[in-house]
Amino acid sequence: MARGVGRLSFGMLARVLTAAVVVATALGAASALSANRDTARVTIFGDSAAEVLDYVSDAKQYVAAGLDVNWQLKVCRRLVQLSCPYQGVRPPTVLDAIQSSSNGGLGSIAVIDVGYNDYVDQYQDDMETVLKALAAKGVQHVIWVTMHEVRQDYRSINATIRAEAAKWPQVTIADWNAAAEGQNWFNSDGIHLNDAGAWGLARLLRPAILAACGDPCRPPAGPTTPRTYAITATVGAIRIGPFVAWKPPARGTYAQASEAFGKATSCRVLPGKKSRVTWSSIGLTIQFIGGQGTCQSSSSAQLQVLTAIGPRWRTSKGLSVGAPLAKLEQLYPAASVTGRTYVLARLDRGTNHAVLSATVHAGHVAGLALAVRIGR
């Protein structure tokens, strides 16, 4: 086994542990709508912020489960004014897409998540134009999504959305700015979303759509409870659900993780013969080292850092992701803290070292992490 594969530090833990809670509820529960009844038609218009759903397939499937969704997500899209160019192409505006649809083709529900490319002084008129066009095509419910207020323009647009929505009884506001407040869901521009942000958006949109749809979209009673996973740390081993992550002198491998959790959603090759593998539906990411740093499931790629986010995860003492800080302090009174990282357990077996930690954001546990290394 390789020695000296990297220093274990709080900095490493903080970088790899996403500080936002991904709401990764089971797609099976969301898709439990009755298969023998007609599904509701919903059209979702978005620009590049919402287009992240094209890349985070589990979140997109969660939104659409049991619905007939007409996805209209385009980079650089505007409401009415000529869309900005992207890769030499100007996408059709929301108005263009509406006018080119057949009567009833959009369904009874439309979601509008467009505005980051629009002009502030024209947004009110353009919003009114779009709402009139939707009504003419038979749309009965419109869910309008606010902007993330990282610029004054977006604050002004949100004020326009709220004022204009009040004039239209068929319009409901989905307040993305409020939902995203304090969340680490964004890239550096504060607009475009990471995977956690895609799930945050999905969890905002789906309940709003189901509320607009009413009984035809209501799931049956008694959905299947999502499986949860316990992280158990003892002197001899650390288990992550069914996966033995650390049992000196061995560490869990990519092949063993694949056997325990199924095929990964994504994998990214990193420098230094490392790979970062994600199972997004359960909120799990593992960084492996070795195995030539490929994205092939391998028994020679060994666990280096593991992060778990979302409601499926808890420690064997009962600390779950999403729990308040007071719960952490009650269950782990001896936990040491550096910044937002709380060390719950530090285990050493000769030259084998493991640290189990929790990251806290906005007063709640945002995720759990395990980092291991071999060597002094």
C-alpha positions in Angstrom: 0.0 0.0 0.0 1.3 3.4 -0.9 2.6 5.6 1.9 2.6 9.3 2.4 -0.4 9.9 0.1 -1.2 13.4 1.4 -1.5 15.3 4.6 -4.8 15.2 6.4 -5.9 18.7 7.3 -8.9 20.8 8.2 -8.3 22.7 5.0 -8.7 19.5 2.9 -11.9 18.7 4.8 -13.3 22.1 4.3 -12.6 22.1 0.6 -14.1 18.8 -0.2 -17.2 19.0 2.1 -19.9 20.9 0.4 -21.5 23.3 2.9 -25.0 23.1 1.6 -27.6 20.5 2.2 -28.7 18.7 -0.9 -32.2 17.6 -0.5 -31.8 14.2 -2.2 -35.1 12.5 -1.4 -35.9 9.3 -3.2 -36.9 9.6 -6.8 -38.9 6.5 -6.3 -41.2 8.3 -3.8 -41.5 11.3 -6.2 -42.3 9.1 -9.1 -45.0 7.1 -7.3 -47.8 8.9 -9.1 -50.4 6.5 -10.6 -49.2 5.2 -13.9 -52.7 4.6 -15.3 -53.9 8.1 -15.3 -53.1 11.0 -17.6 -50.1 13.0 -16.6 -50.2 16.8 -16.4 -48.4 18.8 -19.1 -46.0 21.4 -17.7 -43.7 23.7 -19.6 -40.6 25.0 -17.9 -38.8 27.9 -19.4 -35.3 28.7 -18.2 -32.0 30.4 -19.1 -28.5 29.3 -18.2 -29.1 29.3 -14.4 -31.9 26.7 -14.7 -30.1 24.8 -17.5 -28.0 23.1 -14.7 -30.9 20.6 -14.5 -29.8 19.3 -17.9 -26.5 18.2 -16.2 -27.8 17.0 -12.9 -30.1 14.3 -14.2 -31.4 13.1 -10.8 -32.6 16.5 -9.9 -34.3 16.9 -13.3 -36.0 13.5 -12.9 -37.2 14.5 -9.5 -38.9 17.6 -10.8 -40.5 15.7 -13.7 -41.6 12.5 -11.9 -45.2 11.7 -12.8 -45.5 14.8 -15.0 -45.3 15.4 -18.7 -42.7 18.1 -18.7 -41.8 20.2 -21.8 -38.3 21.4 -21.0 -37.4 24.7 -22.5 -34.0 25.5 -21.0 -31.7 27.7 -23.1 -28.5 29.6 -22.4 -28.8 33.3 -23.0 -32.6 33.2 -23.3 -34.6 36.4 -22.7 -38.3 36.9 -22.2 -39.2 39.1 -25.3 -36.1 41.1 -26.4 -33.6 39.5 -28.8 -31.7 36.8 -26.8 -28.0 37.2 -26.3 -25.7 35.0 -28.5 -24.1 31.8 -27.1 -21.7 29.9 -29.3 -22.8 31.9 -32.3 -26.5 31.2 -31.8 -29.3 33.3 -30.3 -31.9 31.0 -28.7 -35.6 31.7 -29.2 -37.1 34.0 -26.6 -39.8 32.8 -24.2 -42.3 34.7 -26.4 -41.0 33.0 -29.5 -41.4 29.6 -28.0 -44.9 30.3 -26.7 -46.1 31.7 -30.1 -44.7 28.7 -32.0 -46.6 26.2 -29.8 -50.0 24.9 -30.6 -53.0 25.8 -28.6 -52.9 23.7 -25.4 -49.4 22.4 -26.4 -47.8 24.1 -23.4 -50.2 22.4 -20.9 -52.0 24.1 -18.1 -48.9 25.0 -16.1 -45.9 27.1 -17.1 -42.8 27.9 -15.1 -40.8 31.0 -16.0 -37.2 31.0 -14.6 -35.8 33.7 -17.0 -34.3 37.1 -16.3 -30.6 37.1 -15.7 -30.0 38.3 -19.3 -33.0 40.7 -19.5 -33.1 44.4 -19.4 -34.4 45.9 -16.1 -36.3 48.8 -17.6 -38.2 46.5 -20.0 -38.9 43.6 -17.7 -42.3 44.7 -16.6 -43.6 45.2 -20.1 -42.0 41.9 -21.2 -43.5 40.0 -18.3 -46.9 41.3 -19.1 -46.4 40.4 -22.8 -45.4 36.8 -21.8 -48.4 36.4 -19.4 -50.8 37.5 -22.1 -49.3 35.1 -24.6 -49.4 32.2 -22.1 -53.1 32.9 -21.4 -53.8 32.9 -25.1 -52.3 29.4 -25.4 -54.5 28.0 -22.6 -52.0 28.1 -19.7 -54.0 28.4 -16.5 -51.2 28.6 -13.9 -47.9 30.4 -14.1 -45.1 29.9 -11.6 -42.6 32.8 -11.8 -39.2 32.3 -10.3 -37.3 35.2 -8.7 -33.7 36.0 -9.3 -30.8 35.5 -6.9 -30.2 39.1 -5.8 -26.4 39.3 -6.3 -26.8 42.5 -8.3 -28.9 45.6 -8.0 -30.5 44.7 -11.4 -31.8 41.5 -10.0 -33.2 43.1 -6.9 -35.1 45.5 -9.2 -36.3 42.7 -11.4 -37.6 40.8 -8.3 -39.5 43.9 -7.3 -41.0 44.0 -10.7 -42.0 40.3 -10.6 -43.7 40.8 -7.2 -45.6 43.9 -8.4 -46.7 42.4 -11.7 -47.6 39.0 -10.2 -50.1 40.8 -7.8 -52.1 41.9 -10.9 -52.5 38.3 -12.3 -54.5 35.8 -10.2 -53.0 32.9 -12.1 -49.4 33.8 -11.2 -47.6 32.3 -8.2 -44.1 33.4 -7.2 -41.5 30.7 -6.5 -39.0 32.8 -4.4 -35.6 31.4 -5.4 -33.8 34.3 -3.8 -35.3 33.5 -0.4 -34.7 29.7 -0.8 -31.1 30.2 -1.8 -30.2 32.7 1.0 -27.1 31.6 2.9 -26.8 28.5 0.8 -23.5 27.4 -0.9 -25.3 26.5 -4.1 -23.6 28.8 -6.6 -20.5 29.2 -8.7 -18.4 32.3 -8.2 -20.8 34.5 -10.1 -23.7 33.9 -7.7 -25.9 33.0 -10.6 -25.0 29.6 -12.1 -25.5 26.6 -9.9 -23.5 23.6 -8.7 -25.0 20.2 -8.1 -26.4 21.1 -4.7 -27.9 24.2 -6.2 -29.6 22.1 -8.9 -31.3 20.1 -6.1 -32.2 23.3 -4.3 -33.9 24.6 -7.4 -35.6 21.2 -8.0 -37.0 21.2 -4.5 -38.4 24.7 -5.0 -40.1 23.9 -8.3 -41.7 20.6 -7.7 -43.9 21.5 -4.8 -45.0 24.7 -6.6 -45.9 22.7 -9.7 -47.9 20.0 -7.7 -49.7 22.8 -5.8 -50.7 24.4 -9.0 -51.8 21.1 -10.5 -53.9 20.0 -7.5 -55.5 16.6 -7.2 -54.5 15.2 -10.7 -50.9 15.4 -9.6 -51.2 14.4 -6.0 -49.1 11.4 -5.2 -50.8 8.4 -3.5 -50.6 8.0 0.3 -47.8 6.1 1.9 -44.7 6.7 -0.2 -41.8 4.4 0.3 -39.4 5.7 2.9 -36.0 6.5 1.5 -33.1 4.3 2.6 -30.8 6.0 5.2 -27.2 5.2 5.9 -25.3 5.2 9.2 -21.7 6.1 9.6 -20.2 4.0 12.3 -16.7 4.7 13.7 -15.0 2.3 16.1 -11.4 1.7 17.0 -11.2 -1.2 14.5 -13.1 0.2 11.5 -15.2 2.8 10.0 -18.3 1.7 8.0 -20.3 4.0 5.7 -23.6 2.2 5.5 -22.7 -1.2 3.9 -19.3 0.1 2.8 -16.2 -0.7 4.9 -14.3 2.6 4.4 -11.4 2.0 6.8 -10.2 -1.2 8.5 -6.4 -0.9 9.0 -4.3 -1.6 7.2 -6.9 -1.6 4.4 -9.0 1.2 3.0 -12.2 0.9 1.0 -11.8 0.7 -2.8 -13.7 2.1 -5.7 -14.8 -1.4 -6.6 -16.2 -2.0 -3.1 -18.0 1.3 -3.1 -19.6 0.4 -6.5 -20.8 -2.9 -5.0 -22.3 -1.1 -2.0 -23.9 1.9 -3.7 -24.3 0.9 -7.3 -23.1 2.6 -10.4 -21.8 6.1 -9.8 -23.6 9.1 -11.3 -20.4 10.8 -12.3 -16.6 10.6 -12.1 -13.9 13.2 -12.6 -10.2 12.4 -13.0 -8.0 14.6 -10.9 -4.2 15.2 -10.9 -2.0 12.9 -8.8 -3.8 9.6 -9.9 -6.9 10.7 -8.1 -10.6 10.4 -9.1 -13.7 12.0 -7.6 -16.8 9.8 -7.8 -20.3 11.0 -7.0 -23.5 9.1 -6.3 -25.8 12.1 -6.5 -29.1 10.4 -5.7 -27.8 9.6 -2.2 -25.6 12.6 -1.7 -22.3 10.8 -1.6 -18.9 11.8 -3.0 -15.7 9.8 -2.6 -12.2 10.9 -3.7 -10.0 7.9 -4.5 -6.3 7.7 -5.0 -4.4 5.1 -7.0 -5.7 2.8 -9.7 -4.0 5.1 -12.3 -6.5 7.8 -11.5 -9.1 6.5 -14.0 -12.8 6.5 -13.7 -13.1 2.7 -14.0 -14.3 0.9 -10.9 -11.1 -0.5 -9.5 -9.9 -2.5 -6.5 -6.6 -0.6 -6.5 -8.2 2.9 -6.2 -8.4 3.5 -2.5 -10.5 5.9 -0.5 -8.9 9.2 0.5 -11.8 11.6 1.3 -15.5 10.9 1.6 -18.3 13.4 2.0 -22.0 12.7 2.7 -24.7 15.3 2.3 -28.5 15.2 2.3 -31.1 13.7 4.6 -30.1 10.1 4.1 -26.9 10.3 6.3 -26.4 10.1 10.0 -23.7 8.9 12.5 -24.2 5.8 14.6 -24.8 8.2 17.6 -27.8 9.7 15.8 -26.3 12.9 14.3 -28.0 13.5 11.0 -27.3 15.9 8.2 -29.6 18.8 8.8 -29.5 18.5 12.6 -29.0 21.7 14.6 -25.6 22.6 16.1 -27.0 22.0 19.6 -27.7 18.4 18.7 -24.1 18.0 17.6 -22.8 19.5 20.8 -25.0 17.2 22.8 -23.9 14.0 21.1 -20.3 15.0 20.7 -19.4 17.2 23.7 -15.6 16.6 23.1 -15.7 17.6 19.4 -12.9 20.0 18.5 -13.7 22.8 16.1 -11.8 24.8 13.5 -13.9 27.3 11.6 -17.0 25.4 10.6 -15.5 21.9 10.8 -16.2 19.8 14.0 -14.0 16.8 14.5 -16.2 14.0 15.8 -13.7 11.2 16.0 -9.9 10.9 15.3 -8.6 7.4 15.0 -5.0 6.3 14.7 -3.7 2.7 14.2 0.0 2.9 13.7 0.6 4.7 10.5 -3.1 4.6 9.6 -5.1 7.7 10.4 -8.7 8.6 10.0 -10.8 11.7 10.9 -14.6 11.8 11.0 -16.0 15.3 10.9 -19.1 17.4 10.4 -19.4 20.8 8.7 -21.8 23.3 10.1 -23.5 26.0 8.1 -26.2 28.4 9.3 -26.5 26.6 12.6 -27.1 23.2 11.2 -25.0 20.2 10.1 -24.5 20.6 6.4 -22.5 17.4 5.8 -20.3 14.6 7.2 -16.8 13.8 6.0 -14.2 11.1 6.5 -10.6 11.6 5.5 -7.9 8.9 5.8 -4.3 8.7 5.1 -1.4 6.2 5.3 2.0 7.3 6.6 3.4 9.5 9.3 
